[in-house]
């Protein structure tokens, strides 16, 4: 046999391998079509889709039909990706690897292992093409050119989803039969993201600039808002400004001018006997019309809630009732505090100050030594948010002062040092017999850092005074 005759089979083998590689490449591209279709159809803005439908676009209507039945659409896409990927892998392993063996056998060192090397090369090639051409590039292009691609692919996908309906039903029923043993079911649209994962996505979007930092802060607050109760948001009883039903005009005028509140509870004898609330504009109107103010004539019905009511439910209920204020009571009917619509909104967007409000108090102040001087009335959740801490919150209290009372079971004295379960140290900076006014907070790292040549500093040390260290069980 001449060298030319020997070269013919080798050339034929090379041509066969190229054809087979082209088939694998085509299958990978089909895989990319499915992957890009999923992204483009799902990410297309609803408002833009409605506008195109209103303009008479039949392709936009096809996209809408796909979006209205996401279970079938996403199942079809997943089946397409899986089937095409499996065919590409099987074809590569069965055909291409077999045809590569004669091309590798003449090579030194590799010849004895031609079968293994050929299979490894095919697996590596198919994996690379599937990731780059079948996933990464199509999805990136779909995000950039999502609208035209969704319009182009909608009709073929709609027809394919109809053809694949029996297969989708069979596969879904099969998986449900197994998942039923675990109390679950197949769902292509249900979100399994936890609040923590959503929070992480919000933080990453804000840090990357994809979302405005202020919008990210509101989204973060909204996630926290879902877990709040009326007791955690309310203005506590000790800070509630209320009027007696029989208060003389001079007293009403003094309270209105001094406090500047728009709405105030009205009680009959004691603050535990709230009969409603009054709006300042009703007081002004009554004074102008009749020359005197009779609170019992202008008082509005009160809306009473328990401290355990979810903040989300309270917000919805106040909106439904078209009210601005709710009275929080405990199980005995004793008034615990009040919650206004403004309090609820501030939990979502931060503090809102009007032109009549006094300068806001400085709740958290950083000190030169790395500690933080905190107002006793500062909400624990605001301290956690500002300082990235995990101080505990309770059902019956929500402030730093309340945390100190929970740690000690009493009102601690000035100079006492407390420690939370996460190691944060709270030193009582200012307290009176009935109230904790200010607390000095030190992070765990600062307190537990070992001193040069010695043991870690004691958490209870406060200068020359040895203060008791108290922990929450």
BELWO-V817576 format. One record per helix or strand of 2 or more residues. SS is the DSSP state (helix for helix, strand for strand). FROM is the first residue (numbers start at 1). TO is the last residue. Records with the same first field share a line. If there is no record, write none. Layout:
SS = FROM-TO / FROM-TO
This chain:
helix = 3-43 / 46-54 / 58-68 / 70-105 / 111-144 / 146-163 / 165-182 / 195-208 / 213-225 / 230-233 / 237-239 / 249-259 / 280-290 / 295-298 / 311-321 / 341-349 / 380-387 / 400-408 / 444-448
strand = 235-236 / 242-244 / 263-267 / 274-279 / 304-306 / 325-329 / 335-340 / 364-366 / 372-375 / 417-419 / 425-432 / 435-442 / 461-462 / 465-466 / 469-471
